[in-house]
Amino acid sequence: MLQTLERLERILEIASDEGISVRCEWLGGVRGGLVRLGKTPILFVDESLSVPDQLDQVRDSLTLLDWTESEWWNEMSSLLELDSEQDH
């Protein structure tokens, strides 16, 4: 579980550094994810979910973005891999 939490925290840190506003909110299981308010991307993370489910939610949202121009491209592509056996 600690590995999963560390992975989630690092993904959120990179997303924030890339200009994505990260909002961790208690959404009660209502779908979170990536939205845009004007030109500002906002990532809603549902704190009512377990950490592995939060990680899945974040990865589902952030894999839609093109990270190839990011200075963290290599790290982010590794963090966003959908290898669930590493996380559970």
JOLINBEL-V458339 format. One record per helix or strand of 2 or more residues. SS is the DSSP state (H for helix, E for strand). FROM is the first residue (numbers start at 1). TO is the last residue. If there is no record, write none. Layout:
BEGIN
[[SS | FROM | TO] [SS | FROM | TO]]
END
This chain:
BEGIN
[[H | 2 | 17] [E | 21 | 25] [E | 33 | 37] [E | 40 | 46] [H | 51 | 62] [H | 73 | 79] [H | 84 | 86]]
END
